[in-house]
Amino acid sequence: QVQLVESGGDSVQPGGSLRLSCAASGFIFSNYPMAWYRQVSGKQRQLVATITTTGAPNYVGSAKGRFTIARDNSKNTVYLQMTNLKPEDTAVYFCNRIDMPPPLDWGQGTQVTVSQ
């Protein structure tokens, strides 16, 4: 049974930083590229960053230059270090493996709120 447990979300002021973690189980973590997504209530989930099985990152849009994705295959965990946070980064953040067909199982996510 696939489990994804995201953590590390919090309320921070603009310019602040957070480190999100996602502990994965139920599949061979090291075999899959992983991704972080975020979702604002009422909107579609958006891709934020991806990381290959060997650790090569890729970032989407405003995540470039501010976010860093990393993975620790020994801990079955993927991370998202976020710096210089902006109010528009406010969302629930999710992780998942990249697979075809796209996975149907998702974790609960972790809430990030950026406000004064």
MIKEPA-417858 format. One line per 10 residues: number of its first residue (from 1); their letters; for each residue x, y, z of C-alpha. Coordinates in nm, 4 decimals, padded with zeros to 6 digits. Example, Ala and Ser with C-alpha at 12.3 -4.5 7.8 and 13.67 -1.06 7.14 Angstrom:
// MIKEPA-417858
1 = as = 01.2300,-00.4500,00.7800  01.3670,-00.1060,00.7140 $
This chain:
// MIKEPA-417858
1 = qvqlvesggd = 00.0000,00.0000,00.0000  00.1442,00.3319,-00.1097  00.1784,00.5945,00.1607  00.2987,00.9500,00.1205  00.3337,01.1609,00.4326  00.4126,01.5262,00.3788  00.5269,01.7477,00.6636  00.7013,02.0743,00.7390  00.4343,02.3199,00.6343  00.3789,02.6263,00.8491 $
11 = svqpggslrl = 00.2728,02.9890,00.8498  00.5585,03.2252,00.7689  00.6089,03.5862,00.6729  00.7074,03.6883,00.3207  01.0775,03.6318,00.2706  01.0814,03.3382,00.5076  01.1940,02.9825,00.4462  01.0544,02.6349,00.5005  01.1747,02.2829,00.4417  00.9106,02.0312,00.3443 $
21 = scaasgfifs = 00.9596,01.6566,00.3749  00.7756,01.3678,00.2171  00.8216,01.0168,00.3510  00.7202,00.7526,00.0996  00.6473,00.3826,00.1402  00.4770,00.1022,-00.0465  00.6884,00.1242,-00.3609  01.0572,00.1071,-00.4505  01.1357,00.4730,-00.3920  01.4762,00.4727,-00.5608 $
31 = nypmawyrqv = 01.3222,00.3457,-00.8860  01.1010,00.6490,-00.9389  01.1504,01.0135,-01.0163  00.9620,01.2220,-00.7626  00.7794,01.5524,-00.7740  00.6379,01.8218,-00.5538  00.3048,01.9787,-00.6409  00.0920,02.2464,-00.4828  -00.2766,02.3183,-00.4826  -00.4765,02.6226,-00.3928 $
41 = sgkqrqlvat = -00.8328,02.5561,-00.2836  -01.0619,02.5446,-00.5839  -00.7798,02.5208,-00.8358  -00.5950,02.2390,-01.0045  -00.2858,02.0867,-00.8560  00.0283,02.2399,-01.0103  00.3722,02.0922,-01.0581  00.6445,02.2723,-00.8635  00.9591,02.0659,-00.9025  01.0804,01.7229,-01.0062 $
51 = itttgapnyv = 01.3848,01.5142,-00.9300  01.5164,01.2151,-01.1208  01.6188,00.8863,-00.9653  01.9790,01.0083,-00.9701  01.9016,01.3458,-00.8149  01.8817,01.5803,-01.1122  01.6319,01.8571,-01.0328  01.3963,02.0556,-01.2478  01.1857,02.3520,-01.1433  00.8718,02.5070,-01.2790 $
61 = gsakgrftia = 00.7919,02.8742,-01.2986  00.8431,03.0801,-00.9850  01.0135,02.7905,-00.8047  01.3254,02.8505,-01.0103  01.5948,03.0180,-00.8053  01.3999,02.9951,-00.4788  01.3210,02.6277,-00.4213  01.5519,02.3275,-00.4010  01.4319,01.9704,-00.4364  01.6396,01.6868,-00.2994 $
71 = rdnskntvyl = 01.5994,01.3207,-00.2175  01.7478,01.0702,00.0217  01.6944,00.7222,-00.1171  01.8220,00.5659,00.2071  01.5312,00.7311,00.3890  01.2708,00.7062,00.1120  01.2237,01.0794,00.1513  01.2049,01.3740,-00.0814  01.2523,01.7313,00.0369  01.1618,02.0770,-00.0828 $
81 = qmtnlkpedt = 01.3638,02.3656,00.0570  01.1777,02.6884,-00.0046  01.3344,03.0304,00.0410  01.2214,03.3888,-00.0157  00.8626,03.2755,00.0212  00.5885,03.4924,-00.1253  00.2158,03.5140,-00.0523  00.1476,03.3449,-00.3861  00.3307,03.0367,-00.2571  00.0442,02.9790,-00.0155 $
91 = avyfcnridm = -00.1003,02.6360,-00.0931  -00.1183,02.2764,00.0179  00.1966,02.0978,-00.0959  00.1973,01.7340,-00.2047  00.4598,01.4930,-00.3260  00.4250,01.1883,-00.5454  00.6190,00.9570,-00.7678  00.6246,01.0245,-01.1396  00.4729,00.7282,-01.3163  00.2540,00.6299,-01.6089 $
101 = pppldwgqgt = -00.0331,00.6094,-01.5719  -00.0248,00.8893,-01.3159  -00.0635,00.7669,-00.9585  -00.4066,00.7868,-00.8048  -00.2890,00.7699,-00.4459  -00.1986,01.0948,-00.2738  -00.1081,01.1960,00.0769  -00.2796,01.4575,00.2891  -00.0372,01.7291,00.1911  00.1107,01.9973,00.4114 $
111 = qvtvsq = -00.0203,02.3534,00.4348  00.2109,02.6437,00.3611  00.0789,02.9905,00.4398  00.2774,03.3028,00.3597  00.1375,03.6251,00.5018  00.2301,03.9280,00.7103 $
